[in-house]
Amino acid sequence: MSNCPPAGKWSIAVWEGQGGTATADALATCGSGAVDAAYSLDPQTGSWSRWFAGKPEMSNLPPLSDGQGVLALGSAGGPMAPATVTATPEGTPSLDAELSQQCFQAWTAAETLENIIYAGEQSGISTTYLQTLLAEQDAFIQQNCLSPSVAPVPDPTSSTLCEDVAALRLDAAAFIALSESEGVPQVYLGQQLAQLSTFYGSYCR
C-alpha cells in the first residue's frame, strides 16, 4: 500500500499488489494497527464501501484490485504526557513538540470526521462507527490538548512560529465563517482557533 495515512490523518492510499487482496491484508502492509478505517467509491453505482479495523460485521469493502485507491484514516497515537512551555531568553516558548504534533493530528482527524459525519447524516447514511472514532479523538483532545500551553501548530519548533500561528488563525477563522454560513459545524476547528489565539496572545505580542 503506497501513501499510507499518517497517525490520526486521512490519505488517498493506493494498493499496488495482487488483485483480489482482502482489504484488511492490503491495509496491514501499512503496519499492524496503522489504519482505523477506509472508504472506497464505486464508480459504477456511486455508492461508498467501508472497512473498519476489528469490525468485520460493519465492513463491506470488497477485495482490492491492483492500482485501486481508498480513503484511509491512520490510527491516532496513544495518550501522551501533558505539555510544558518554558520561556527562552528571547521570550519564545519551547513547546513539547511531540505532544503538540499529536494534538495537531487529533484536531485534524476530529475536524475531518466531523465533516464526514455531517455529510453522512445529511444524506441519511449511518455514521455510528465514525462517531465512535470521533469520540476517541475527542477523548484524547479533552485529556491532553486543551491547556493553553499546547498550541495546534504543525511545527512548534519553527523559527517563524508566531508568523505561522498568525497565518493559521486567519485561515481557521475564514474557514469557520464560510462553513457556518453553510450550516456546517466546525467544533474542533473552533477549538484549534481558540488555542491558537490563546497562544498568540500569551507569547507573540
C-alpha positions in Angstrom: 0.0 0.0 0.0 1.5 3.3 -1.0 0.8 6.7 0.6 -0.3 5.1 3.9 -2.1 7.7 6.2 -0.1 9.4 9.0 -1.4 8.8 12.5 -4.8 10.4 13.0 -5.0 11.8 9.4 -6.6 10.8 6.2 -4.8 10.0 2.9 -5.6 8.5 -0.5 -3.8 5.2 -0.2 -3.2 3.1 -3.3 -2.9 -0.7 -3.4 0.0 -1.8 -5.6 -0.1 -5.5 -5.4 -2.0 -8.7 -6.3 -5.6 -8.1 -7.4 -8.3 -9.6 -5.2 -6.3 -9.0 -2.0 -8.5 -8.7 1.1 -8.8 -5.1 2.3 -7.6 -6.0 5.7 -4.5 -7.7 4.3 -3.7 -4.8 2.0 -4.0 -2.2 4.7 -1.9 -4.3 7.1 1.1 -3.6 4.8 0.9 -0.1 6.3 1.8 -1.6 9.6 0.0 -3.6 12.3 -2.9 -1.5 13.6 -1.8 1.5 11.5 -5.2 2.1 9.8 -8.6 2.6 11.6 -10.9 2.9 8.6 -11.0 3.0 4.8 -13.6 4.0 2.2 -13.9 3.4 -1.5 -16.3 4.9 -4.0 -17.8 2.5 -6.6 -17.5 4.4 -10.0 -20.4 2.4 -11.4 -23.0 2.8 -8.6 -21.7 5.9 -6.9 -22.0 4.2 -3.5 -19.4 4.0 -0.8 -18.0 0.8 0.6 -16.3 0.9 4.0 -13.8 -1.1 6.1 -13.3 -0.7 9.9 -10.4 -2.2 11.9 -11.7 -5.1 14.0 -15.3 -4.6 12.8 -15.9 -7.2 10.1 -19.7 -7.1 10.7 -19.7 -3.4 9.7 -17.3 -3.7 6.8 -18.3 -4.2 3.2 -15.3 -3.0 1.2 -14.6 -5.8 -1.3 -11.1 -7.1 -2.1 -8.8 -4.5 -3.7 -7.6 -4.6 -7.2 -4.1 -3.5 -8.3 -4.0 0.3 -8.5 -7.2 0.8 -6.5 -7.2 3.9 -4.2 -9.0 4.1 -0.9 -9.6 7.0 1.5 -7.8 5.7 4.6 -7.7 7.0 8.2 -4.5 6.4 10.2 -4.8 5.2 13.8 -4.2 8.0 16.3 -1.4 7.7 18.8 -2.0 6.8 22.4 -2.2 9.2 25.3 0.8 11.4 25.9 2.2 13.3 28.9 1.0 16.9 29.5 2.8 19.5 27.5 5.1 22.1 29.1 6.1 25.5 27.9 9.1 27.4 29.1 10.3 30.9 28.0 13.6 31.2 26.2 15.8 34.3 26.7 14.2 35.7 23.5 10.7 35.2 25.0 9.7 32.5 22.5 8.1 29.4 24.2 9.7 26.0 23.9 6.8 23.5 23.4 6.6 19.8 24.0 7.0 19.2 20.2 5.8 15.6 20.3 2.6 16.3 22.1 1.9 19.4 20.0 2.2 17.2 16.9 -0.1 14.6 18.4 -2.7 17.3 19.3 -2.5 18.8 15.8 -3.1 15.4 14.3 -6.0 14.7 16.7 -7.7 18.0 15.9 -7.2 17.5 12.2 -8.7 14.0 12.4 -11.6 15.1 14.5 -12.3 18.0 12.1 -12.3 15.6 9.2 -14.5 13.1 10.9 -16.9 15.9 12.0 -17.3 17.0 8.4 -17.8 13.4 7.1 -20.4 12.6 9.8 -22.3 15.8 9.0 -22.3 15.0 5.3 -23.4 11.4 6.0 -26.2 12.5 8.3 -27.4 15.0 5.7 -27.5 12.1 3.2 -29.2 9.6 5.5 -26.1 7.4 5.8 -25.4 5.7 9.2 -22.3 7.2 10.8 -22.3 5.2 14.1 -18.8 3.9 13.8 -17.4 7.2 12.6 -19.0 8.8 15.7 -17.1 6.2 17.8 -13.8 7.2 16.1 -14.7 10.9 16.7 -15.4 10.1 20.4 -11.9 8.6 20.7 -10.3 11.6 19.1 -12.4 13.9 21.4 -11.3 12.0 24.5 -7.6 12.4 23.6 -8.1 16.2 22.9 -10.0 16.7 26.2 -7.4 14.9 28.2 -4.2 16.3 26.5 -4.9 19.3 24.3 -6.9 22.0 25.9 -4.2 23.5 28.1 -3.1 27.0 26.9 0.4 25.6 26.8 -0.5 23.2 23.9 -0.6 25.0 20.5 -2.1 23.2 17.5 0.8 24.3 15.2 2.3 21.9 12.6 5.9 22.7 13.7 6.2 24.2 17.2 10.0 24.4 16.8 9.8 26.7 13.7 11.9 29.9 13.8 8.8 31.7 12.4 6.4 30.3 15.0 4.5 33.5 15.7 4.1 34.3 12.0 2.9 30.7 11.3 0.4 31.0 14.2 -0.9 34.3 12.9 -1.5 32.9 9.4 -3.2 29.8 10.8 -5.5 32.0 12.9 -6.6 33.9 9.8 -7.1 30.7 7.7 -9.1 29.0 10.5 -11.3 32.0 11.2 -12.1 32.4 7.5 -12.9 28.7 7.0 -15.1 28.6 10.1 -17.1 31.6 8.9 -17.6 30.0 5.5 -18.6 26.7 6.9 -21.0 28.1 9.4 -22.6 30.2 6.8 -23.4 27.0 5.0 -24.7 25.3 8.2 -21.7 23.0 8.6 -20.4 22.7 12.2 -16.8 23.3 13.0 -16.4 22.5 16.7 -12.9 21.1 16.5 -11.5 23.8 14.2 -13.1 26.3 16.6 -11.1 24.6 19.4 -7.9 25.0 17.4 -8.6 28.6 16.8 -9.2 29.3 20.5 -5.9 27.6 21.3 -4.1 29.5 18.6 -5.5 32.8 19.9 -4.5 32.0 23.5 -1.0 31.0 22.4 -0.6 34.1 20.2 -1.9 36.4 22.9 0.5 34.9 25.5 3.7 34.6 23.6 3.6 36.5 20.4 2.5 40.1 21.3 
